[in-house]
Amino acid sequence: MTDAVTSASGVLRESYDALLLDLDGTLYRGPHEIPGARDAVAAGGTSDTEQVLYVTNNASRPPEKVAEHLTELGFAASVDQVVTSAQSAARLLAEHLDAGARVLVVGTDALADMVAEAGLAPVRSFEDEPVAVVQGHSPETGWPILAEATLALRAGALWVAANVDSTLPTERGLVCGNGAMVAALRTATGRDPLVAGKPAAPLLQDALARSGSRRALVVGDRLDTDIEGAHAVGADSLLVLTGVSTPRDLVFARPDHRPTYVGETLDALNEPATRSSVDGPSGVEVSVRGDEIVVSPRATPAPDVRVLLDVARAAWANPDVTHVRSDDPTLAAVVASWRL
């Protein structure tokens, strides 16, 4: 992780020259914008030094469609700002295979197009003698294509997964992600894939290379992909509590899942960094008694996220902690809302 740099104004985003923004669960949920996300990103529009890249583990759509969706939701997004795991998966394949090599595609036509653009030949059948399998999310994935992939992998084909997210946020809730389908092939073959998307490094490395950033901030809603991915490339990170990861997940996070900053929403980008910094000033009194964290108020009430960060720091320093409580009614209600 880089040393966080504090801007003259203290605003979080101004300490970085690029924002690498996750999409699902961070900017939108299914077809709908997460309330306030568009305005939060646009608030930095006056900066001539900040770059915004949209970095997604979802390999189901081409960059053009991702940019179109973002634009429809009101985000300022060009195709060049979109970096997908399909692009990174195709790059990994091209680095390991000869030009024109046949690759069995488990995923959408958009993923197949990325494979073709990388100079390889996408196929859909084991009978085509593929030397590699690439796997990305598609709502149409079913047993027939998984069977073809199983045959190829058991015959020794290289395996690249666009991502291994177990779930995918939608407007209806969490549903099966690409990682669930990867798990099926892992069970059937006893093998593990090379992974292009977060938390593996390739996708974020591609985003960093495209931006030319020297000081990027990774922003996302998942500790196990976005935040772990930031650790993998040595970047600072902001966890937003608008998607998959919960306050409970944060409190009991393992070291490589711990972010630099935490915000209830993307508005944290436009607030003083001290409000969301894991290392920021304490907002409440926290004591550890055996396996329990006890939270007590101070004279000045603290924002809920500041209380959460104080509790998380105490839990990280005391791995035997299993629960949190407060005798103060207001703080007790806050703690209860985290479902610890």
C-alpha positions as CSV (number, residue, x, y, z in Angstrom):
1,M,0.0,0.0,0.0
2,T,1.2,3.5,-0.7
3,D,1.5,6.2,1.9
4,A,-1.7,8.2,1.8
5,V,-1.1,11.8,0.7
6,T,-3.2,14.5,2.3
7,S,-4.3,17.3,0.0
8,A,-4.3,20.9,1.0
9,S,-8.1,20.9,1.4
10,G,-8.1,17.5,3.1
11,V,-10.7,16.1,0.6
12,L,-10.1,12.4,0.1
13,R,-10.1,12.2,-3.7
14,E,-7.7,15.1,-4.1
15,S,-4.9,13.0,-2.6
16,Y,-5.0,10.7,-5.7
17,D,-4.4,11.2,-9.4
18,A,-6.8,8.4,-10.5
19,L,-9.9,6.7,-9.2
20,L,-10.3,3.1,-10.2
21,L,-14.1,2.6,-9.7
22,D,-15.8,-0.7,-9.4
23,L,-19.3,-0.9,-11.0
24,D,-21.7,-3.5,-9.6
25,G,-22.6,-2.6,-6.1
26,T,-20.5,0.6,-6.2
27,L,-22.0,2.8,-9.0
28,Y,-25.1,0.7,-9.9
29,R,-27.1,-2.3,-8.9
30,G,-28.5,-4.1,-12.0
31,P,-29.9,-1.4,-14.3
32,H,-30.3,1.2,-11.6
33,E,-27.8,3.8,-10.2
34,I,-27.0,3.5,-6.5
35,P,-28.6,6.8,-5.2
36,G,-26.1,9.6,-5.1
37,A,-23.3,7.7,-6.9
38,R,-23.4,9.8,-10.1
39,D,-23.3,13.1,-8.2
40,A,-20.5,11.9,-6.0
41,V,-18.3,10.9,-8.9
42,A,-19.2,14.1,-10.8
43,A,-18.2,16.3,-7.9
44,G,-14.6,16.0,-9.0
45,G,-15.3,17.2,-12.5
46,T,-13.4,20.4,-12.1
47,S,-10.1,18.6,-11.5
48,D,-7.7,18.6,-14.5
49,T,-5.3,16.0,-12.8
50,E,-7.8,13.3,-11.7
51,Q,-8.5,10.4,-14.0
52,V,-11.6,8.2,-13.5
53,L,-11.5,4.6,-14.8
54,Y,-14.4,2.2,-14.5
55,V,-13.0,-1.2,-13.6
56,T,-15.3,-4.2,-13.7
57,N,-14.9,-7.9,-12.9
58,N,-18.0,-8.5,-15.0
59,A,-17.0,-10.0,-18.4
60,S,-20.4,-10.3,-19.9
61,R,-20.5,-7.0,-21.9
62,P,-18.1,-5.2,-24.2
63,P,-16.6,-1.9,-23.1
64,E,-18.8,0.0,-25.5
65,K,-21.9,-1.4,-23.8
66,V,-20.6,-0.7,-20.3
67,A,-19.8,2.9,-21.3
68,E,-23.3,3.2,-22.8
69,H,-24.9,1.9,-19.7
70,L,-22.9,4.3,-17.5
71,T,-23.8,7.2,-19.8
72,E,-27.5,6.4,-19.7
73,L,-27.3,6.5,-15.9
74,G,-25.7,10.0,-16.1
75,F,-22.0,9.1,-15.5
76,A,-19.4,10.7,-17.7
77,A,-17.9,7.6,-19.3
78,S,-16.0,6.9,-22.6
79,V,-15.0,3.5,-23.9
80,D,-11.4,4.3,-23.1
81,Q,-12.3,4.7,-19.4
82,V,-13.7,1.2,-19.2
83,V,-11.5,-1.7,-18.2
84,T,-13.1,-5.1,-18.1
85,S,-12.0,-8.5,-16.9
86,A,-12.7,-9.9,-20.3
87,Q,-10.0,-7.6,-21.7
88,S,-7.5,-8.8,-19.1
89,A,-8.5,-12.4,-19.5
90,A,-7.8,-12.1,-23.3
91,R,-4.4,-10.5,-22.6
92,L,-3.5,-13.4,-20.3
93,L,-4.4,-15.9,-22.9
94,A,-2.4,-14.1,-25.6
95,E,0.6,-14.1,-23.3
96,H,0.5,-17.8,-22.9
97,L,-0.7,-19.0,-26.3
98,D,0.5,-18.8,-29.9
99,A,-1.4,-16.5,-32.3
100,G,-4.5,-18.2,-33.7
101,A,-4.7,-20.8,-30.9
102,R,-8.2,-22.1,-30.3
103,V,-9.9,-21.0,-27.0
104,L,-13.1,-22.5,-25.8
105,V,-15.3,-19.7,-24.5
106,V,-17.6,-20.2,-21.5
107,G,-19.4,-16.8,-21.5
108,T,-21.0,-14.2,-23.7
109,D,-20.2,-13.3,-27.3
110,A,-18.6,-10.1,-25.9
111,L,-15.9,-12.3,-24.2
112,A,-15.5,-14.3,-27.4
113,D,-14.9,-11.0,-29.3
114,M,-12.2,-10.0,-26.8
115,V,-10.5,-13.4,-27.5
116,A,-10.7,-12.7,-31.2
117,E,-9.3,-9.2,-30.8
118,A,-6.3,-10.7,-29.0
119,G,-5.5,-12.7,-32.1
120,L,-6.9,-16.0,-30.9
121,A,-9.7,-18.2,-32.3
122,P,-12.8,-18.5,-30.0
123,V,-14.7,-21.9,-30.2
124,R,-17.6,-23.4,-28.3
125,S,-16.9,-27.2,-28.6
126,F,-14.3,-29.6,-27.3
127,E,-14.5,-31.2,-30.8
128,D,-12.7,-28.0,-32.1
129,E,-9.6,-29.1,-30.1
130,P,-9.2,-26.0,-28.0
131,V,-5.9,-25.5,-26.2
132,A,-7.4,-23.2,-23.6
133,V,-10.6,-22.4,-21.8
134,V,-11.7,-18.9,-20.8
135,Q,-14.6,-18.4,-18.5
136,G,-16.7,-15.3,-17.8
137,H,-20.1,-14.5,-16.5
138,S,-23.1,-15.1,-18.7
139,P,-26.7,-15.5,-17.6
140,E,-27.1,-18.2,-20.3
141,T,-24.3,-20.5,-19.0
142,G,-25.6,-24.0,-18.6
143,W,-24.6,-27.7,-18.3
144,P,-23.8,-28.2,-22.1
145,I,-21.0,-25.6,-22.2
146,L,-19.7,-26.5,-18.8
147,A,-19.4,-30.1,-20.0
148,E,-17.4,-29.0,-23.1
149,A,-15.1,-27.0,-20.8
150,T,-14.7,-30.0,-18.4
151,L,-13.6,-32.2,-21.3
152,A,-11.1,-29.5,-22.5
153,L,-9.7,-29.0,-19.0
154,R,-9.4,-32.7,-18.3
155,A,-7.4,-32.9,-21.5
156,G,-4.9,-30.4,-20.3
157,A,-6.2,-27.0,-21.7
158,L,-5.0,-23.8,-20.1
159,W,-7.8,-22.3,-18.0
160,V,-8.3,-18.5,-17.5
161,A,-11.2,-17.2,-15.4
162,A,-12.3,-13.6,-15.9
163,N,-13.2,-13.5,-12.2
164,V,-14.1,-15.7,-9.3
165,D,-16.8,-13.6,-7.7
166,S,-19.2,-16.0,-5.9
167,T,-22.1,-13.6,-6.2
168,L,-23.3,-10.8,-8.4
169,P,-25.3,-7.8,-7.1
170,T,-28.7,-7.2,-8.8
171,E,-31.7,-5.1,-8.1
172,R,-33.3,-8.3,-6.7
173,G,-30.4,-9.1,-4.4
174,L,-27.3,-11.3,-4.7
175,V,-27.3,-14.1,-7.3
176,C,-24.8,-16.6,-8.6
177,G,-21.6,-15.0,-9.9
178,N,-19.0,-16.3,-12.3
179,G,-17.1,-17.8,-9.3
180,A,-20.0,-20.2,-8.6
181,M,-19.6,-21.5,-12.2
182,V,-15.9,-21.7,-11.8
183,A,-16.4,-23.8,-8.7
184,A,-18.4,-26.3,-10.7
185,L,-15.5,-26.8,-13.1
186,R,-13.0,-26.8,-10.3
187,T,-15.0,-29.6,-8.7
188,A,-15.2,-31.5,-12.0
189,T,-11.6,-31.2,-12.9
190,G,-9.6,-30.8,-9.7
191,R,-7.9,-27.8,-11.2
192,D,-7.6,-24.1,-10.5
193,P,-7.7,-21.3,-13.1
194,L,-5.5,-18.3,-13.7
195,V,-7.6,-15.4,-12.7
196,A,-7.7,-12.1,-14.5
197,G,-10.1,-10.1,-12.3
198,K,-10.0,-8.8,-8.8
199,P,-8.6,-9.8,-6.3
200,A,-5.9,-11.1,-8.7
201,A,-3.6,-8.4,-10.0
202,P,-4.0,-8.4,-13.8
203,L,-7.2,-6.3,-14.1
204,L,-6.0,-3.6,-11.8
205,Q,-2.6,-3.7,-13.4
206,D,-4.2,-3.0,-16.8
207,A,-6.2,-0.1,-15.3
208,L,-3.1,1.4,-13.7
209,A,-1.1,1.0,-17.0
210,R,-3.9,2.7,-19.0
211,S,-4.2,5.6,-16.5
212,G,-0.4,6.1,-16.1
213,S,-1.3,6.8,-12.5
214,R,1.4,7.1,-9.8
215,R,-1.1,7.4,-6.9
216,A,-4.4,5.6,-7.6
217,L,-7.3,4.9,-5.3
218,V,-9.2,1.7,-5.8
219,V,-12.9,2.1,-4.9
220,G,-15.4,-0.8,-4.4
221,D,-18.0,-2.6,-2.3
222,R,-16.3,-6.0,-1.8
223,L,-13.5,-6.7,0.6
224,D,-12.7,-10.0,-1.1
225,T,-12.3,-8.5,-4.6
226,D,-11.8,-4.8,-4.7
227,I,-9.9,-4.3,-1.4
228,E,-7.9,-7.5,-1.7
229,G,-7.1,-6.5,-5.3
230,A,-5.9,-3.1,-4.1
231,H,-3.5,-4.9,-1.7
232,A,-2.3,-7.1,-4.6
233,V,-1.1,-4.0,-6.6
234,G,0.0,-1.9,-3.6
235,A,-2.7,0.7,-3.9
236,D,-4.9,2.5,-1.3
237,S,-8.5,1.6,-1.2
238,L,-12.0,2.9,-0.3
239,L,-14.7,0.5,0.8
240,V,-18.2,1.7,0.3
241,L,-21.0,0.0,2.2
242,T,-23.5,0.1,-0.7
243,G,-23.0,-3.4,-2.0
244,V,-21.8,-6.8,-0.9
245,S,-19.5,-6.3,2.1
246,T,-21.2,-5.4,5.4
247,P,-20.0,-3.7,8.6
248,R,-19.7,-7.2,10.1
249,D,-17.4,-8.3,7.3
250,L,-15.2,-5.2,7.9
251,V,-15.0,-5.7,11.7
252,F,-13.8,-9.3,11.2
253,A,-11.7,-8.7,8.0
254,R,-8.4,-10.5,7.6
255,P,-5.4,-8.3,7.0
256,D,-5.5,-8.4,3.2
257,H,-9.2,-7.4,3.2
258,R,-8.7,-4.2,5.3
259,P,-9.2,-1.0,3.3
260,T,-7.5,2.4,3.8
261,Y,-10.8,4.2,4.0
262,V,-14.4,3.3,4.6
263,G,-17.5,5.3,3.5
264,E,-21.2,4.6,3.9
265,T,-21.5,5.9,0.3
266,L,-19.3,7.3,-2.5
267,D,-19.8,10.8,-0.9
268,A,-16.8,9.9,1.2
269,L,-14.7,10.8,-1.9
270,N,-15.7,14.4,-1.4
271,E,-15.3,14.7,2.3
272,P,-12.2,15.2,4.5
273,A,-10.1,12.1,4.4
274,T,-9.9,12.0,8.2
275,R,-13.7,11.1,8.3
276,S,-13.2,7.8,6.5
277,S,-9.6,6.9,7.2
278,V,-9.0,3.7,9.1
279,D,-6.2,5.6,10.8
280,G,-8.3,8.7,11.5
281,P,-9.1,10.2,14.9
282,S,-11.2,8.1,17.3
283,G,-14.9,9.0,17.7
284,V,-15.8,6.9,20.7
285,E,-14.2,5.1,23.6
286,V,-13.5,1.4,22.8
287,S,-12.3,-1.2,25.4
288,V,-11.7,-4.9,25.0
289,R,-12.9,-7.2,27.7
290,G,-11.9,-10.8,26.9
291,D,-13.8,-11.7,23.7
292,E,-16.0,-8.6,23.8
293,I,-15.6,-5.0,22.5
294,V,-17.4,-2.4,24.6
295,V,-18.2,0.9,23.0
296,S,-18.8,4.1,25.1
297,P,-19.7,7.6,23.9
298,R,-17.6,10.7,24.1
299,A,-18.9,14.2,24.7
300,T,-19.1,14.9,20.9
301,P,-21.2,12.4,19.0
302,A,-19.3,10.6,16.3
303,P,-20.6,9.6,12.8
304,D,-21.6,6.0,12.5
305,V,-18.8,5.2,10.1
306,R,-16.3,6.6,12.6
307,V,-17.7,4.4,15.3
308,L,-17.4,1.4,12.9
309,L,-13.8,2.2,12.2
310,D,-12.9,2.4,15.9
311,V,-14.5,-1.0,16.5
312,A,-12.8,-2.5,13.5
313,R,-9.4,-1.3,14.6
314,A,-10.0,-2.8,18.0
315,A,-11.1,-6.1,16.5
316,W,-8.2,-6.3,14.1
317,A,-5.8,-5.8,17.1
318,N,-7.6,-8.4,19.2
319,P,-8.4,-11.5,17.0
320,D,-10.2,-13.3,19.9
321,V,-13.0,-10.8,19.8
322,T,-16.3,-12.3,18.9
323,H,-18.9,-9.7,19.6
324,V,-19.5,-6.0,20.3
325,R,-21.9,-4.2,22.7
326,S,-22.6,-0.8,24.2
327,D,-24.5,0.3,27.3
328,D,-25.4,3.6,25.6
329,P,-28.8,3.3,23.9
330,T,-27.8,5.4,20.9
331,L,-24.6,3.4,20.3
332,A,-26.3,0.1,21.1
333,A,-28.7,0.8,18.2
334,V,-25.9,1.6,15.9
335,V,-24.1,-1.6,16.8
336,A,-27.3,-3.6,16.5
337,S,-27.7,-2.2,12.9
338,W,-24.4,-3.9,12.0
339,R,-25.8,-7.3,12.8
340,L,-22.5,-8.4,14.5
